[in-house]
């Protein structure tokens, strides 16, 4: 290990000695000190996806969420305002709410019965005579300093100032728009519930893998054989699909060139217009026949929004790092508001791919855990990310793109990571 990389004088770590343009040091995945620094410089500084407004449709609804390992409450308060409250009683630090979701105007701490409104204000103490003459000021629930919502997607930032959410999303915002175009109402309705998959591996293995088009033909070969589909061809040498680096750590596996070559609506979903007549009718009514046809050809995106939101065509993943060697993946089926027939199929296919008996996520999880164990092996110390360097280019919008099997997304992720980890406080 280069001495400069591990110098801890005055808390300094030289990340430029650990990250090069086309290779990274294995220590980045398993060093617990690096993980703690990531929490401070990434998870508690940048914009992080927290939840969706459709999960709290009514006044006083709430759902428990997280920013990294930190528990938060996503709340629609008594006035209908969406808030992010820290799930911690300011008295003695007890977890305030243990229920996953519900509807209530207030929260009462189970330890000493302090009660808070769903705006976060302290309402009262139990046995209040013990606090006679004391000011409640400063004893409210902690709040996520910044909250921003883009078309129902709720993001929070623990930094009091910094880039806006729009600046953070950059070009990746177009991928979210593409997703929502697949809904006849332009909205999601995330009501299918979340599966939780606990993986004994560092979160960055998942971050890199989500837009890696090099592995599916090998890791998921059994899935392609069982389904007897042509999906495997999307990851072959002749595929027209692309990888894309949107900047700011956001990456994409863009299948639209392949779907446009085939020119069949709903081919992206492995079905046809005849099998989803109600959905097609709703889309035609919403967008007009020509625009609806193009939307149904392009389909839903395959995009990773840094650091934790992954849209995988039919489902949505939210990454939650728990420890340097442990990550929880929260997964739900995408549900398009106003489209019951395709939603039913989306739920079924999600259970088949990432449910308890699903093949897809089991394959990936095995790779993540093997990667993490392998990272600790001292030789080779460096991991290479050179695939496709010779054919990387810029698209019409200036974003880096390459072949579907190239490592353009991974290089982009590490560029952004290095920038965040070396920024001044």
Secondary structure, DSSP 8 states (H G I E B T S, - for coil): --HHHH--GGG---GGGTEETTEEETHHHH-HHHHHHHIIIIITTS-EEEEEGGGG-STTEEEEEEETTEEEEEEE-TTS-EEEEES--TTT---S--SSEEE-SEEE-TTT--EEETTS-EEE-SSGGGGTT---TT-S--B-SEEEEETTEEEEESSSSSS-HHHHHGGGHHHHHHHHHTSTTS-B---S--EEEEESS-HHHHHHHTT--SSHHHHTHHHHHHHT-SGGGGGSTT---EEEEEETTEEEEE-HHHHHHHT-TTGGGT--GGG-HHHHHHHHHHH-HHHHHHHHHH-S-EEEETTTEEEETTEEEEEEEEETTEEEEEEEE--BTT-HHHHHHHHHHHHHHHSTT-SHHHHHHHHHHHHHHHHTS-SS-EEE--TTGGG-EE-TTS-EEEETTS-HHHHHHHHHHHHHHHS--
